[in-house]
């Protein structure tokens, strides 16, 4: 009886040891699988991150070597529309705040280019066979070709003793800029409709003014307030 009991105890001990060994082996396999899975996940994440970096660099136009550095040489740039790369250069900065946009008709783009580009010294921006735009002190003006016969039709209105042509457009300059432009225009042989002079003398709206035309007859006025802060002074003017 005692011998039978000892045999049963020995059998149970062997079974317990075998079960523990099996569990240990299973845990070892699971741990190894987890490590492999974790490494694979890590490799996958690394590959994804690199792909994202390469995509980002492609969109910016860079490479792995300049991942942290993107620079432009001067003001030269390029962009792609999916068909071909378009290179361009910016020659003028926009005026601070909200630059105005003014488009007007001309009879000749070639004469407009000579006048606005050379006489007035405006930097040319975008252009086509039908139009060209310029920076007028950082503001965008656009010449649109409308036919060889175009000439501006003038109307007139009296202002402080002058018959002022309308429509007209231009800029409010500083006094120094005004006189420099007047000298430039005169030296270019441009005829003044209204010679440079001071009007509204002694009044809040005292200003230097001059009028002349572009080659298509469009009227331009450039002025300079003697007190810049009075540009929008509100009061009744008696002509």
RALIN-V424580 format. One record per backbone hydrogen bond with DSSP energy under -0.5 kcal/mol. CO is the residue of the C=O (numbers start at 0). NH is the residue of the N-H. If there is no record, write none. Layout:
BEGIN
co=[CO | CO]
nh=[NH | NH]
END
This chain:
BEGIN
co=[0 | 1 | 2 | 3 | 4 | 5 | 6 | 7 | 8 | 9 | 10 | 11 | 12 | 13 | 14 | 15 | 16 | 17 | 18 | 19 | 20 | 21 | 22 | 23 | 24 | 25 | 26 | 27 | 28 | 29 | 30 | 31 | 32 | 33 | 34 | 35 | 36 | 37 | 38 | 39 | 40 | 41 | 42 | 43 | 44 | 45 | 46 | 47 | 48 | 49 | 50 | 51 | 52 | 53 | 54 | 55 | 56 | 56 | 62 | 63 | 65 | 71 | 72 | 74 | 76 | 78 | 83 | 84 | 85 | 87 | 88 | 95 | 96 | 99 | 101 | 103 | 105 | 105 | 107 | 108 | 109 | 110 | 111 | 111 | 112 | 112 | 113 | 113 | 114 | 115 | 122 | 125 | 129 | 130 | 131 | 132 | 133 | 133 | 134 | 134 | 135 | 137 | 138 | 138 | 139 | 140 | 141 | 141 | 142 | 142 | 143 | 146 | 151 | 154 | 156 | 158 | 161 | 161 | 163 | 165 | 166 | 168 | 170 | 170 | 173 | 174 | 175 | 176 | 177 | 178 | 179 | 180 | 181 | 182 | 183 | 184 | 185 | 190 | 193 | 196 | 196 | 198 | 199 | 202 | 205 | 205 | 206 | 207 | 208 | 209 | 210 | 210 | 211 | 213 | 215 | 217 | 218 | 219 | 220 | 221 | 222 | 223 | 226 | 227 | 229 | 232 | 235 | 236]
nh=[4 | 5 | 6 | 7 | 8 | 9 | 10 | 11 | 12 | 13 | 14 | 15 | 16 | 17 | 18 | 19 | 20 | 21 | 22 | 23 | 24 | 25 | 26 | 27 | 28 | 29 | 30 | 31 | 32 | 33 | 34 | 35 | 36 | 37 | 38 | 39 | 40 | 41 | 42 | 43 | 44 | 45 | 46 | 47 | 48 | 49 | 50 | 51 | 52 | 53 | 54 | 55 | 56 | 57 | 58 | 59 | 60 | 61 | 65 | 66 | 68 | 73 | 75 | 89 | 87 | 85 | 80 | 86 | 78 | 76 | 90 | 97 | 98 | 139 | 141 | 143 | 145 | 146 | 111 | 112 | 113 | 114 | 115 | 116 | 116 | 117 | 117 | 118 | 119 | 121 | 134 | 132 | 144 | 127 | 142 | 124 | 135 | 140 | 122 | 136 | 138 | 94 | 135 | 140 | 101 | 133 | 103 | 143 | 131 | 144 | 105 | 149 | 153 | 165 | 163 | 161 | 158 | 163 | 156 | 154 | 218 | 220 | 172 | 222 | 177 | 178 | 179 | 180 | 181 | 182 | 183 | 184 | 185 | 186 | 187 | 189 | 188 | 212 | 210 | 198 | 208 | 206 | 202 | 205 | 225 | 226 | 198 | 223 | 196 | 221 | 192 | 193 | 219 | 216 | 151 | 213 | 168 | 211 | 170 | 209 | 172 | 207 | 229 | 230 | 232 | 234 | 237 | 238]
END
